Amino acid sequence: MNYKMILQYDGTRYNGWQKQGNTDNTIQGKLETLLSRIAGEPVEIHGAGRTDAGVHAAGQVANAKFHTDLSDEELLQTINHYLPEDIEVTSLARMPERFHSRLNAVDKTYEYRIVIDGRKHVFERKYVYFPEAPLDVEKMKEAASYFLGEHCFISMCSSKAQVTSYVREIYECDVTQNGKYITMRVTGSGFLYNMVRLMAGTLLEVGRGKQEPQWVKEILASKERVTPGPKLPAKGLTLIQIEYPEDRANAE
């Protein structure tokens, strides 16, 4: 059976999604260990997005092929019973054998949250970023609009990124303010290593008045590894959802 799982997790204490040889403290690693126990044989999990250490997810998607005599509901309950309290599989469904969580994804949506009232917000501190200066939200909105469309994002990714192409298409990039919160929401065909955090840091430089909105346009037009804004901390970033062709078909 090929199972599609939607997960949410608090990434604070994990070394990211992707399993690593030097640690078992990853989301993928925890899931593979548990599912292998349930199936009685090694199980490999494919995640749609490789969230970094400290990044959270409300709608991560993964798939794994294995056999179990448990019903889908029993399997879901068993998985969540044994997972750590900061990881949950919110839904589980059987998919065609060819379904792949990463390869079949149409787009991904992330949010970066900032709090601007100068308070510590003790119970939210692990999920938001606190800037040290006031921000011009209108200028940030204008700057965000320059990310829309297809661009070379070589400047908006870590130098560790090993890819054949730096071109990505951004379908939505909005900056909104709701009281003390400023949220950057971005949807795209895919994202490079650290790309969203660098995009958020670039918008922050504009919001602080250190750069004008047109700066974003100039960075992207250069198609070179020029220096953007700072990479903001992982804790403010959440993978919101991943969409598939069947999701769009069901919505029509």
C-alpha positions as CSV (number, residue, x, y, z in Angstrom):
1,M,0.0,0.0,0.0
2,N,1.1,3.5,-0.7
3,Y,0.0,5.8,2.1
4,K,-0.2,9.6,1.9
5,M,0.2,11.3,5.3
6,I,-0.3,14.9,6.2
7,L,1.6,16.0,9.2
8,Q,2.1,18.9,11.6
9,Y,5.0,19.3,13.9
10,D,6.8,21.8,16.1
11,G,10.3,21.8,14.7
12,T,12.0,23.5,17.7
13,R,13.9,20.5,19.0
14,Y,14.5,18.6,15.7
15,N,17.4,18.8,13.2
16,G,15.0,19.3,10.4
17,W,12.8,16.9,8.3
18,Q,15.5,14.9,6.5
19,K,17.1,12.0,8.2
20,Q,20.9,12.3,8.7
21,G,23.6,9.7,9.3
22,N,24.9,11.4,12.5
23,T,21.6,11.8,14.3
24,D,18.2,10.2,14.6
25,N,16.7,13.5,15.8
26,T,14.8,14.3,12.6
27,I,11.1,14.1,11.7
28,Q,11.7,11.7,8.9
29,G,13.9,9.5,11.1
30,K,11.2,9.3,13.8
31,L,8.5,8.3,11.3
32,E,10.6,5.8,9.5
33,T,11.6,4.1,12.8
34,L,8.0,3.9,13.9
35,L,6.5,2.7,10.6
36,S,9.3,0.1,10.2
37,R,8.2,-1.3,13.6
38,I,4.6,-1.3,12.6
39,A,5.3,-3.0,9.3
40,G,7.9,-5.4,10.6
41,E,10.3,-4.5,7.8
42,P,12.3,-1.4,6.8
43,V,10.0,1.5,5.5
44,E,11.3,4.5,3.5
45,I,9.4,7.7,3.8
46,H,9.4,10.4,1.1
47,G,8.7,14.0,2.3
48,A,7.4,16.7,0.0
49,G,9.4,19.4,1.7
50,R,12.8,19.3,3.5
51,T,12.2,21.8,6.3
52,D,15.3,22.9,8.1
53,A,16.2,22.5,11.7
54,G,13.8,24.6,13.8
55,V,11.2,25.1,11.0
56,H,7.6,24.1,11.8
57,A,4.9,22.5,9.6
58,A,1.1,22.7,9.7
59,G,0.7,20.7,6.4
60,Q,3.8,18.7,5.5
61,V,3.0,15.7,3.2
62,A,4.8,12.4,3.0
63,N,4.2,9.0,1.5
64,A,5.4,5.5,2.3
65,K,4.9,2.1,0.9
66,F,4.3,-0.8,3.3
67,H,1.9,-3.5,4.3
68,T,-0.2,-3.7,7.5
69,D,-3.3,-5.6,8.6
70,L,-4.5,-2.5,10.5
71,S,-7.4,-0.5,9.1
72,D,-6.6,3.1,8.1
73,E,-8.1,4.5,11.3
74,E,-6.3,1.9,13.4
75,L,-3.0,2.8,11.7
76,L,-3.5,6.5,12.2
77,Q,-4.3,6.0,15.9
78,T,-1.3,3.7,16.3
79,I,1.1,6.1,14.6
80,N,0.0,9.1,16.7
81,H,0.0,7.1,19.9
82,Y,3.7,6.3,19.6
83,L,4.9,9.6,17.9
84,P,6.4,12.3,20.2
85,E,3.9,14.9,21.4
86,D,5.2,17.5,19.0
87,I,4.6,15.5,15.9
88,E,1.1,14.4,14.6
89,V,-0.2,12.7,11.5
90,T,-3.4,14.6,10.9
91,S,-4.7,12.4,8.1
92,L,-3.8,9.3,6.2
93,A,-5.1,7.9,2.9
94,R,-4.3,5.1,0.4
95,M,-3.0,6.4,-2.9
96,P,-2.1,4.9,-6.3
97,E,1.3,3.2,-6.4
98,R,2.7,6.0,-8.6
99,F,1.9,8.8,-6.1
100,H,5.0,10.6,-4.8
101,S,4.7,13.4,-2.2
102,R,7.5,15.5,-3.7
103,L,7.4,14.7,-7.4
104,N,3.6,15.1,-7.7
105,A,3.4,18.4,-5.7
106,V,2.0,21.3,-7.6
107,D,2.9,24.1,-5.2
108,K,4.0,24.8,-1.6
109,T,3.0,27.5,0.8
110,Y,5.0,28.9,3.6
111,E,4.4,31.7,6.2
112,Y,7.0,33.7,8.1
113,R,5.5,35.5,11.2
114,I,6.9,38.6,12.8
115,V,5.7,40.3,16.0
116,I,6.3,44.0,16.2
117,D,4.9,45.3,19.6
118,G,8.2,44.9,21.5
119,R,6.8,42.4,24.0
120,K,8.4,39.0,24.8
121,H,5.3,36.9,24.1
122,V,6.6,34.0,26.2
123,F,4.2,31.4,24.9
124,E,4.8,32.3,21.2
125,R,8.5,33.0,21.3
126,K,9.3,29.7,19.5
127,Y,7.1,30.5,16.5
128,V,7.7,34.1,15.7
129,Y,10.6,36.6,15.0
130,F,11.0,39.8,17.0
131,P,12.6,42.6,14.9
132,E,14.5,45.3,16.7
133,A,13.1,48.3,14.8
134,P,9.7,49.5,13.5
135,L,8.8,48.3,10.0
136,D,7.2,50.0,7.1
137,V,4.6,47.4,6.0
138,E,3.5,49.2,2.9
139,K,7.1,49.2,1.5
140,M,7.4,45.5,2.4
141,K,4.2,44.8,0.4
142,E,5.6,46.6,-2.6
143,A,8.9,44.8,-2.3
144,A,7.1,41.4,-2.0
145,S,5.3,42.0,-5.3
146,Y,8.7,41.9,-7.2
147,F,9.1,38.2,-6.2
148,L,6.0,37.2,-8.2
149,G,6.6,35.3,-11.4
150,E,9.5,33.2,-12.6
151,H,13.0,34.3,-11.6
152,C,16.5,33.0,-10.9
153,F,16.7,32.9,-7.1
154,I,20.5,32.2,-6.9
155,S,20.8,35.1,-4.4
156,M,17.9,33.9,-2.3
157,C,19.4,30.5,-1.3
158,S,22.3,29.2,0.8
159,S,25.5,28.5,-1.1
160,K,25.1,24.9,0.1
161,A,22.2,24.4,-2.3
162,Q,23.1,21.8,-4.8
163,V,20.7,22.1,-7.7
164,T,20.7,22.1,-11.5
165,S,18.6,25.2,-11.8
166,Y,17.9,28.2,-9.5
167,V,14.8,29.2,-11.4
168,R,11.5,29.0,-9.4
169,E,8.1,30.5,-10.0
170,I,6.3,32.4,-7.2
171,Y,2.5,32.5,-7.5
172,E,1.7,34.5,-4.4
173,C,3.8,36.7,-2.1
174,D,1.8,38.8,0.3
175,V,2.7,40.8,3.4
176,T,-0.2,41.4,5.8
177,Q,-0.5,43.1,9.2
178,N,-3.0,42.0,11.8
179,G,-2.4,44.0,14.9
180,K,1.0,43.1,16.4
181,Y,1.6,40.4,13.7
182,I,3.2,40.8,10.3
183,T,3.0,37.7,8.1
184,M,4.8,37.0,4.8
185,R,2.8,34.3,2.9
186,V,4.5,32.9,-0.2
187,T,3.3,30.2,-2.6
188,G,5.6,28.8,-5.3
189,S,6.4,25.9,-7.5
190,G,9.2,25.0,-5.2
191,F,11.9,26.6,-2.9
192,L,15.6,26.4,-2.7
193,Y,17.6,25.8,0.5
194,N,16.9,28.7,3.0
195,M,15.1,30.6,0.2
196,V,12.0,31.7,2.2
197,R,14.0,32.8,5.2
198,L,16.3,34.9,2.9
199,M,13.2,36.4,1.1
200,A,11.8,37.3,4.5
201,G,15.1,38.9,5.6
202,T,15.2,40.9,2.4
203,L,11.7,42.3,2.9
204,L,12.8,43.1,6.5
205,E,15.7,45.3,5.2
206,V,13.1,47.2,3.1
207,G,10.8,47.5,6.1
208,R,13.6,48.9,8.2
209,G,14.3,51.5,5.6
210,K,17.7,50.2,4.8
211,Q,16.7,49.5,1.2
212,E,14.0,50.6,-1.2
213,P,11.4,48.1,-2.6
214,Q,13.1,48.2,-6.0
215,W,16.1,46.5,-4.5
216,V,14.3,43.2,-4.7
217,K,13.8,43.7,-8.4
218,E,17.5,44.5,-8.9
219,I,18.7,41.5,-6.9
220,L,16.6,39.1,-9.0
221,A,17.5,40.8,-12.3
222,S,21.2,40.4,-11.6
223,K,20.9,36.5,-11.8
224,E,24.1,36.4,-9.7
225,R,25.0,35.5,-6.1
226,V,24.7,39.1,-4.7
227,T,24.1,39.7,-1.0
228,P,20.3,39.9,-0.1
229,G,18.9,40.6,3.3
230,P,19.8,38.5,6.3
231,K,18.6,34.9,6.7
232,L,15.9,35.2,9.4
233,P,15.7,32.6,12.2
234,A,14.0,29.3,11.5
235,K,11.5,29.6,14.3
236,G,9.4,32.1,12.5
237,L,8.8,29.9,9.5
238,T,6.0,27.4,9.0
239,L,5.2,25.1,6.0
240,I,1.5,25.7,5.7
241,Q,0.3,23.4,2.9
242,I,1.3,21.5,-0.2
243,E,-1.1,21.1,-3.1
244,Y,-1.6,18.3,-5.5
245,P,-3.5,17.9,-8.8
246,E,-6.3,16.0,-7.0
247,D,-6.7,18.8,-4.5
248,R,-7.4,21.3,-7.3
249,A,-9.8,18.8,-9.1
250,N,-11.8,18.4,-5.8
251,A,-12.0,22.2,-5.4
252,E,-13.5,22.7,-8.8
